[in-house]
Amino acid sequence: MTIETFIHPAAVVESGAQIGVGARIGPFCHVGAEAVLGDNVELVSHVSVLGATTIGSGTKVWPMSVLGGPPQNTKHKGGRTTLVIGANCTIRENVTMHLGTDNSRGETTIGDNGNFLAYAHVGHDSVVGKNATFANGATLGGHCEIGDNVYIGGLSAVHQFVRVGDNAFLAGCSAFVGDVIPYAIAMGNRASLRGLNIVGLKRAGLPRSEIYLLRRAYRMIFDRTRTVGENLELARAEFSGSPAAMKIIDFMTSRGKRHYAVPPLKGGADDDADDEG
């Protein structure tokens, strides 16, 4: 049985908006003329969908969220840009996600199955991968790149242009001003690495043998007796057969030597405390 589309009489849906089958638009929502809502999207109430915003099927948006607002970037000149949100996302109260800018990539992109808790923010031109979790108040500046399966804790902020690799865990109440490598745990103001996200790796099904190699590679990359550049070359030679280790190495070398990456805590442990990996 097909569920019919429902638009509450107190909602405003501008002419030109595309509304999918089974979508539900609650009271006091505003859907702009360029918006595209996929099948079974639900806007609970008091939601604003502005600009050229596309929301994937099955996504549910809670009250007071504003999706597709103009970028907070003075270089933007008002050209048409977009926000694309994936399928089956949960977007809780007061979340904001902005359009891209017309002098950059022009699109903000959110992957499938994201979970964005109250007051989270995604800045212009950012790319967020699949299965992301943004706890309450987690904030991205513009142009950020967030990998798959990333968790960002409550009240944490990621500086503009920062990248976060797949399966990283960013603790709450932290400030991230440099790239965070895949699989890492990072926390603090300013943040530092606190080892590998062993729990997340196990949940993702990474074999024990691969976790073991990853931990060895981590220790080699951040060995303070040599430069990071030297360590990366050594690690590339030694761990070329480890996909997980190579993901970290490629992540750290893809932007060149001048780009800052979050380092381990100075004077602290060089690796996580889980010895079962």
C-alpha positions as CSV (number, residue, x, y, z in Angstrom):
1,M,0.0,0.0,0.0
2,T,1.4,3.4,-1.0
3,I,1.4,6.1,1.6
4,E,0.1,9.3,0.3
5,T,2.0,12.5,0.4
6,F,0.7,14.8,3.2
7,I,1.1,18.6,3.4
8,H,-0.3,20.3,6.5
9,P,-2.6,23.2,5.7
10,A,-0.4,25.5,7.9
11,A,2.7,24.6,5.8
12,V,4.0,26.8,3.0
13,V,5.2,24.9,-0.1
14,E,6.3,27.2,-2.9
15,S,5.4,26.5,-6.5
16,G,8.2,24.6,-8.2
17,A,9.2,22.5,-5.2
18,Q,9.3,18.8,-5.9
19,I,7.8,16.6,-3.2
20,G,8.2,12.8,-3.3
21,V,5.7,10.0,-2.7
22,G,4.8,9.5,0.9
23,A,6.5,12.7,2.1
24,R,5.0,14.4,5.1
25,I,5.3,18.1,5.7
26,G,4.1,19.2,9.1
27,P,2.6,22.5,10.3
28,F,4.5,25.8,9.9
29,C,7.1,24.3,7.6
30,H,8.5,26.4,4.7
31,V,9.7,24.6,1.6
32,G,11.2,26.8,-1.1
33,A,10.6,26.7,-4.8
34,E,13.9,25.0,-5.6
35,A,13.7,22.3,-2.9
36,V,13.5,18.6,-3.8
37,L,12.2,16.3,-1.1
38,G,12.6,12.5,-1.8
39,D,10.1,9.8,-1.1
40,N,9.0,9.4,2.6
41,V,10.9,12.5,3.8
42,E,9.3,13.9,6.9
43,L,9.5,17.5,8.1
44,V,8.0,17.3,11.6
45,S,7.1,21.0,12.0
46,H,8.6,24.5,11.9
47,V,11.3,23.3,9.4
48,S,12.7,25.7,6.7
49,V,14.1,24.1,3.5
50,L,15.6,27.0,1.5
51,G,17.5,27.4,-1.8
52,A,18.4,24.6,-4.1
53,T,18.3,21.9,-1.4
54,T,17.7,18.2,-2.0
55,I,16.8,15.9,0.8
56,G,17.2,12.1,0.2
57,S,14.4,9.6,0.8
58,G,13.5,8.5,4.3
59,T,15.2,11.5,6.0
60,K,13.4,12.9,9.0
61,V,13.9,16.6,10.1
62,W,12.8,17.9,13.4
63,P,11.5,21.4,14.4
64,M,13.4,24.6,14.0
65,S,16.0,23.2,11.6
66,V,17.1,25.4,8.7
67,L,18.5,23.6,5.7
68,G,19.9,25.4,2.7
69,G,20.5,28.8,4.2
70,P,23.0,31.0,2.3
71,P,26.6,30.5,3.1
72,Q,28.2,32.5,5.9
73,N,31.0,33.6,3.5
74,T,31.5,37.2,2.4
75,K,33.0,36.0,-0.9
76,H,29.7,34.5,-2.0
77,K,28.1,36.7,-4.6
78,G,24.6,35.2,-4.6
79,G,25.0,32.7,-7.4
80,R,23.0,29.5,-7.4
81,T,24.6,26.8,-5.2
82,T,23.3,23.7,-3.6
83,L,22.9,21.5,-0.5
84,V,22.5,17.8,-1.1
85,I,21.4,15.6,1.9
86,G,21.5,11.8,1.6
87,A,18.9,9.2,2.4
88,N,17.7,8.0,5.8
89,C,19.3,10.8,7.8
90,T,18.0,12.0,11.2
91,I,18.2,15.8,11.6
92,R,17.2,16.9,15.0
93,E,16.1,20.2,16.5
94,N,17.7,23.5,15.4
95,V,20.3,21.9,13.0
96,T,21.6,24.2,10.3
97,M,23.2,23.2,7.0
98,H,24.3,25.8,4.5
99,L,24.5,26.0,0.7
100,G,27.9,26.0,-1.0
101,T,29.5,29.2,-2.3
102,D,29.7,30.3,-5.9
103,N,33.5,30.8,-5.7
104,S,34.2,27.3,-4.4
105,R,32.8,23.8,-5.0
106,G,29.3,25.3,-5.0
107,E,27.7,22.4,-3.0
108,T,27.5,21.2,0.5
109,T,27.1,17.4,0.6
110,I,25.8,15.1,3.3
111,G,26.0,11.3,3.0
112,D,23.4,8.7,3.7
113,N,22.4,7.6,7.2
114,G,23.7,10.6,9.0
115,N,22.6,11.4,12.6
116,F,22.7,15.1,13.4
117,L,21.7,15.9,16.9
118,A,20.3,19.2,18.2
119,Y,22.1,22.4,17.2
120,A,24.7,20.7,15.0
121,H,25.9,22.8,12.1
122,V,27.5,22.0,8.7
123,G,29.2,24.9,7.0
124,H,29.3,25.8,3.3
125,D,31.0,23.6,0.8
126,S,31.7,20.9,3.3
127,V,31.5,17.2,2.4
128,V,30.2,14.7,5.1
129,G,30.5,11.0,4.4
130,K,28.1,8.2,5.2
131,N,27.0,7.1,8.7
132,A,28.2,10.3,10.4
133,T,27.2,11.2,13.9
134,F,27.3,14.8,15.1
135,A,26.4,15.1,18.8
136,N,24.6,18.1,20.2
137,G,26.3,21.4,19.1
138,A,29.0,19.8,16.9
139,T,30.1,22.4,14.4
140,L,31.9,22.3,11.0
141,G,33.4,25.3,9.4
142,G,33.3,25.8,5.7
143,H,35.1,23.5,3.2
144,C,35.6,20.6,5.7
145,E,35.9,17.0,4.5
146,I,34.5,14.4,6.9
147,G,34.9,10.7,6.0
148,D,32.6,7.8,6.5
149,N,31.6,6.5,10.0
150,V,32.9,9.6,11.8
151,Y,31.7,10.6,15.3
152,I,32.0,14.2,16.4
153,G,31.2,14.8,20.1
154,G,29.0,17.5,21.5
155,L,30.1,21.1,21.5
156,S,33.2,20.3,19.4
157,A,34.3,22.6,16.5
158,V,36.1,21.6,13.3
159,H,38.0,24.5,11.7
160,Q,37.4,25.4,8.1
161,F,39.3,23.3,5.5
162,V,40.1,20.6,8.0
163,R,39.8,16.9,6.9
164,V,38.7,14.0,9.1
165,G,39.5,10.5,8.0
166,D,37.1,7.5,8.0
167,N,36.2,5.9,11.3
168,A,37.7,8.7,13.4
169,F,36.3,9.5,16.8
170,L,36.4,13.2,17.8
171,A,35.7,13.7,21.5
172,G,33.3,16.4,22.8
173,C,34.2,19.9,23.9
174,S,37.3,19.9,21.6
175,A,38.7,22.2,18.9
176,F,40.1,20.7,15.7
177,V,42.4,23.0,13.8
178,G,44.3,20.3,11.8
179,D,43.5,17.1,9.9
180,V,42.6,14.0,11.9
181,I,43.9,10.8,10.4
182,P,41.5,7.8,9.7
183,Y,40.8,5.5,12.7
184,A,42.1,7.9,15.3
185,I,40.7,9.2,18.6
186,A,41.3,12.9,19.1
187,M,40.4,15.3,21.8
188,G,41.4,18.6,23.5
189,N,41.7,22.3,23.0
190,R,43.6,22.3,20.7
191,A,43.0,18.7,19.9
192,S,45.7,16.0,19.8
193,L,45.6,12.3,18.9
194,R,44.9,9.9,21.8
195,G,45.6,6.7,19.9
196,L,43.4,4.6,17.6
197,N,39.7,4.1,17.7
198,I,40.0,0.4,18.5
199,V,36.4,0.0,19.6
200,G,35.2,1.5,16.3
201,L,37.6,-0.7,14.3
202,K,36.2,-3.8,16.0
203,R,32.7,-2.7,15.4
204,A,33.5,-2.1,11.7
205,G,34.7,-5.7,11.5
206,L,38.4,-5.0,10.9
207,P,40.4,-8.3,11.5
208,R,42.7,-8.5,14.5
209,S,45.6,-9.0,12.2
210,E,44.8,-5.7,10.4
211,I,44.4,-3.8,13.7
212,Y,47.8,-5.1,14.8
213,L,49.4,-3.8,11.7
214,L,47.6,-0.5,12.0
215,R,48.9,0.0,15.5
216,R,52.4,-0.7,14.4
217,A,52.1,1.7,11.5
218,Y,50.6,4.4,13.9
219,R,53.6,4.1,16.2
220,M,56.1,4.3,13.3
221,I,54.4,7.3,11.7
222,F,54.5,9.3,15.0
223,D,57.9,8.1,16.1
224,R,59.5,11.4,17.4
225,T,63.1,10.3,16.7
226,R,62.6,11.1,13.0
227,T,60.5,13.6,11.0
228,V,57.0,12.7,10.1
229,G,58.0,12.8,6.4
230,E,60.7,10.3,7.0
231,N,58.4,8.1,9.0
232,L,55.7,8.2,6.3
233,E,58.2,6.9,3.7
234,L,59.3,4.1,6.0
235,A,55.8,3.2,6.8
236,R,54.8,3.2,3.1
237,A,57.5,0.7,2.4
238,E,56.8,-1.5,5.4
239,F,53.0,-1.5,5.4
240,S,52.2,-1.4,1.7
241,G,50.2,-4.6,2.1
242,S,47.9,-3.2,4.8
243,P,44.9,-1.3,3.3
244,A,44.1,0.4,6.6
245,A,47.7,1.6,7.2
246,M,47.9,2.8,3.6
247,K,44.7,4.8,4.1
248,I,46.4,6.8,6.9
249,I,49.6,7.2,4.9
250,D,47.8,8.4,1.8
251,F,45.6,10.7,3.8
252,M,48.6,12.4,5.4
253,T,50.5,12.8,2.1
254,S,47.7,13.8,-0.2
255,R,47.8,17.5,0.7
256,G,51.6,17.9,0.7
257,K,54.0,18.7,3.4
258,R,52.7,22.1,4.5
259,H,49.3,21.0,5.6
260,Y,48.9,20.6,9.3
261,A,47.7,17.3,10.8
262,V,46.7,16.8,14.4
263,P,49.7,15.1,16.2
264,P,49.6,12.7,19.2
265,L,49.6,14.2,22.7
266,K,53.1,15.3,23.5
267,G,54.5,13.4,26.5
268,G,51.5,11.1,26.6
269,A,50.9,7.6,25.4
270,D,51.9,6.9,21.9
271,D,49.0,4.5,21.3
272,D,45.6,3.5,22.7
273,A,45.4,1.5,25.9
274,D,43.6,-1.5,24.4
275,D,46.0,-4.4,24.2
276,E,43.5,-6.8,22.7
277,G,43.9,-5.4,19.1
